[in-house]
């Protein structure tokens, strides 16, 4: 009997859903974002060997960027029209799914965004509080977590992920978005060691925002390129150091999930591994499936 109870608890921890639950049910007409499905403009076969090819590539990029602008406009309008009470319900549902997931609980070093309500991003406040409650000043606790959050450096898609130990470490920037202050809560200048790119240990998990997502892992950002640029650099760093790649988890309202293939992409766009919406957790990449199965097997061995 105790084995049966343990297995049930494992399923709850991992948020392993029945196969049918991995597929998001179609949103109701009032919440559905109608997007015309267009073929993706692939750049993988583009060759710089001729002027004609270069011209075609430039045209393709221009069309992709135009498609992205149109899609962003539609999603923003849908988010603006979203009922506040529904948004609050979905915020709670998404954060509960993440906080109860074993892949979140087992992560010790996390990068996460600070919610900007003006941008209508999925709320992360409860998750950040949970992470910060599990930190220690000296990092001596076995289950201590370390949190890194973004700080925009310039208008050229450059940002850093800096360690914070309290929400008091944050200040509002010129766009009224909270980010780590140049000095910590004690007035000491932040050292380079506070930057995740210079840390001695790998990040386990990224919690990512975005404007639109699909179930194949495509993510539409807000056009600045900050996350794609940073994630590419971090993935290269992890490969150089022979670290396991971090799990990239996107948080999404129901209306932000659109038809597969409706998000145009370029080679610089980084796909996500996991999509979390109020309907449940959708593991997308093979890395995510492997991580989930590994956690399930590890805990199941306790029985």
Secondary structure, 3 states (H helix, E strand, C coil): CHHHHHHHHHHHHHCCCCHHHHCCCCCCCCCCCCCCCCCCCCCCCCCCCCHHHHHHHHHHHHHHHHHHHHHHHHHHHHHHCCCHHHHHHHHHHHHHHHHCCHHHHCCCEEEECCCCHHHCCCCCHHHHHHHHHCCCCCCCCCCCCEEEEEEECCCCCCEEEEEECCHHHEEECCCCCEEECCECCCCCECCHHHEHHHCCCCCCEEEECCCEECCCCCEECCCCCHHHHHHHHHHHHHHHCCCCCCEEEEECCHHHECCCCCCCCCCCCCCCCEEEECCEEEECCHHHHHHHHHHHHHHHCCC
